[in-house]
Each structure stands twice: as structure tokens, then as C-alpha cells.
Amino acid sequence: MTPVLRNLEMTILGLGFLGLAWGKSRLHGYSTPNRVTKSDVEGKIAYLLDIFAALRRFLPPYVGLRGRDVLELSPGASRGNGVLFLALGARSYHAIDVFDLAGDEDPAFYEQLLDRFPEGGEADRKRARAIACSLGAREFGYAVGRDFDIPRLAEGRSFDLIVSCAAFEHYDGPAEAIAGLTQVARPGCESVHIIDLQTHSRWIRERDPNNIYRYPEAVYRLFRFPGQPNRQRPADYVRSFAAEGWSGVRFVPSRTIDPALRDASLRGLAARFADREDMSILDGALTARYPGLGGDWGMAS
Ligand SMILES: C[S@@+](CC[C@H](N)C(=O)[O-])C[C@H]1O[C@@H](n2cnc3c(N)ncnc32)[C@H](O)[C@@H]1O
């Protein structure tokens, strides 16, 4: 097939997937934050351990967790990361979301998760179990608001570490979210955000990972639904964090487009994306520190 025909085929197929995602959202709302079903306990544990390991990998080596107050943005269906942070000595964990996906999580799940996480001292693990299982503990908070007003949802807290996974790409106003999280960041606060930049719909993402970038804004937004990927690229996020006074802001790519698909994936993109240098990045993590030097991070634990 010629490159022009392939572009045309992917563009038409992609429109179908945009329509499907829009229809699914109209029918079911925002219900499946990741590919693991709520009833799949083993799958949930494996997913959380994987995400938690990735978040830690991206933390600078001087960052210790003991005594820290941690904020997770958009945890989706589970506050499991919070239990793991507490088990490593964090003082508190608070989660903020726009959809109430984790509100009915069974505390028994946290016990199962901890059983599969061998790290942390005995006292910290015991404290983590107790806090996570006691209803309404302030050290294990959860607040949901459709306006995603981060300072309001923080309920008077401020934080030493702010993390998220597969969340920023869904924000309607990433710059507003960054301004909001900056208001609750303490001096020396570290931020780690794992961001998935590629097309989300399953079949087409394997064949044309940049499919969502093929459409002009007006066409893409015809299929708008809550949580639709916002098509921000790494440089956009870096600019927004830097504009809020964060320092050392960088985006570390985890995966880039397979060489076999690269040329086809970079061809036929909407004008706004066509000349960008970062279009082969599929996902990665943004890390930053507020407000520059300062803070009192201990050694990694
Ligand atoms: C793909 S899920 C990721 C959830 C979780 N971090 C994980 O890794 O499974 C996206 C998250 O972003 C949240 N979200 C979706 N649309 C949003 C929006 N417009 N503003 C703020 N949060 C949103 C969802 O509630 C969900 O928690």
C-alpha cells in the first residue's frame, strides 16, 4: 500500500475509533480507568506494583519517603499506591480525582496488596494497614470534585511529593491543573507524572500510535467527551511546569514508536503536530522540583 493510501486508511479508521470512544463515554460514562477489571484482584495488584515501581524509578535518588506527605492525582480505581507509600514511611497520602472510581474500594484489598509488597519496616507496614483500614483517616484521604479544583480538594493539606500515572493526558486544562497543584506544593516538593501520549483506543493504537494527532482541532473536538486525551505533548507540559516556577523540569521518554512504524506514524499529522520533534515519544515521565533549590529531602529509603 502506498504511504498516501495508508494515511487515508488510518485517518478514516481513526475517525471510527474516535466515534466509538465518544459513544462509549455517552453510554457508560468514565468507568474503566485502565485495562484491569475491578474484580481481577491479581491483575490490580500486579498493575499497582508495576506503577509504584515506575514512580519510584523516576524519583531522584536523594528523595526519601519517610515523614513525607504525598498527593496522588487521579488514582483511578485504587488508592493502593497510597498504602505502598505509607508502608515506606510516608506520613500521609491524599488522592484527588474528578470521578469517584476508588470510593468503594474494599480495605481488604490493601491487606492483599501489602502481602505482595515485601518492602518497608514492620512498624511502617503495620501503621499503613491500620490507617488504610480505618474509615475516614486524614492520613489516607480521598476527595472527588468534577471541577478538579486541586487546592479545594486538598482540604487544607500541602505536600512534599505529588505523583500521577496516566492522568495528565486526560485533563481538560493541564495548565490549570499544574497551577492548582503548585498551590499545594511545599518548598522542595518533587513531582513525578507518568504520561501516556499515544492513541488510547486499543486496536488502532497498535497499528497507528499517533492516530489522534492526525486530526485538526475542530474535527478532534467534535468527538469530545470527559477524559478525551488532550493531545498535549512533552514540551507543552514542560513549559507549563516551568511557567509555574518548577525547576529541573524534564520529560524522560520511556518508549518511542517502533522503527517499523515510525515513518508511517509521523506522516499525515495535523499541521499543529507535523513539525514537532517529539512526535515519536509514546510515553514517559515528567519530573520537576518546586520552587527550585531548597527543601530538606533526606536520603532515599
Ligand atoms: C487512565 S485513568 C488512570 C488512573 C490511574 N492513575 C491508573 O493508572 O490506573 C485516568 C484518570 O484521570 C481521571 N480523569 C479523567 N478525565 C479527567 C479530567 N477531565 N480531569 C481530571 N481528571 C480526569 C480519571 O478519573 C482517572 O482517575
The ligand as an SDF file (V2000), in Angstrom:
LIG
                    3D

 27 29  0  0  0  0  0  0  0  0999 V2000
   -6.4690    6.3100   32.6360 C   0  0  0  0  0  0  0  0  0  0  0  0
   -7.0740    6.7210   34.2260 S   0  0  0  0  0  0  0  0  0  0  0  0
   -5.6340    6.4250   35.1940 C   0  0  0  0  0  0  0  0  0  0  0  0
   -5.9800    6.0930   36.6020 C   0  0  0  0  0  0  0  0  0  0  0  0
   -4.8370    5.5580   37.4530 C   0  0  0  0  0  0  0  0  0  0  0  0
   -3.8510    6.5710   37.7130 N   0  0  0  0  0  0  0  0  0  0  0  0
   -4.2410    4.3470   36.8060 C   0  0  0  0  0  0  0  0  0  0  0  0
   -3.0550    4.3590   36.4780 O   0  0  0  0  0  0  0  0  0  0  0  0
   -4.9710    3.3700   36.6500 O   0  0  0  0  0  0  0  0  0  0  0  0
   -7.2660    8.4600   34.1450 C   0  0  0  0  0  0  0  0  0  0  0  0
   -7.5710    9.1810   35.4310 C   0  0  0  0  0  0  0  0  0  0  0  0
   -7.8030   10.5640   35.1190 O   0  0  0  0  0  0  0  0  0  0  0  0
   -9.0330   10.9880   35.6680 C   0  0  0  0  0  0  0  0  0  0  0  0
   -9.6270   11.9540   34.7320 N   0  0  0  0  0  0  0  0  0  0  0  0
  -10.2320   11.6890   33.5750 C   0  0  0  0  0  0  0  0  0  0  0  0
  -10.6550   12.8100   32.9860 N   0  0  0  0  0  0  0  0  0  0  0  0
  -10.2780   13.8210   33.7770 C   0  0  0  0  0  0  0  0  0  0  0  0
  -10.4270   15.2260   33.7020 C   0  0  0  0  0  0  0  0  0  0  0  0
  -11.0250   15.8000   32.6670 N   0  0  0  0  0  0  0  0  0  0  0  0
   -9.9170   15.9750   34.7000 N   0  0  0  0  0  0  0  0  0  0  0  0
   -9.3050   15.3870   35.7420 C   0  0  0  0  0  0  0  0  0  0  0  0
   -9.1490   14.0380   35.8600 N   0  0  0  0  0  0  0  0  0  0  0  0
   -9.6250   13.2720   34.8920 C   0  0  0  0  0  0  0  0  0  0  0  0
   -9.8590    9.7470   35.8510 C   0  0  0  0  0  0  0  0  0  0  0  0
  -10.8160    9.8890   36.8690 O   0  0  0  0  0  0  0  0  0  0  0  0
   -8.8120    8.7050   36.1690 C   0  0  0  0  0  0  0  0  0  0  0  0
   -8.5280    8.6760   37.5410 O   0  0  0  0  0  0  0  0  0  0  0  0
  1  2  1  0
  2  3  1  0
  2 10  1  0
  3  4  1  0
  4  5  1  0
  5  6  1  0
  5  7  1  0
  7  8  2  0
  7  9  1  0
 10 11  1  0
 11 12  1  0
 11 26  1  0
 12 13  1  0
 13 14  1  0
 13 24  1  0
 14 15  1  0
 14 23  1  0
 15 16  2  0
 16 17  1  0
 17 18  1  0
 17 23  2  0
 18 19  1  0
 18 20  2  0
 20 21  1  0
 21 22  2  0
 22 23  1  0
 24 25  1  0
 24 26  1  0
 26 27  1  0
M  CHG  2   2   1   9  -1
M  END
$$$$
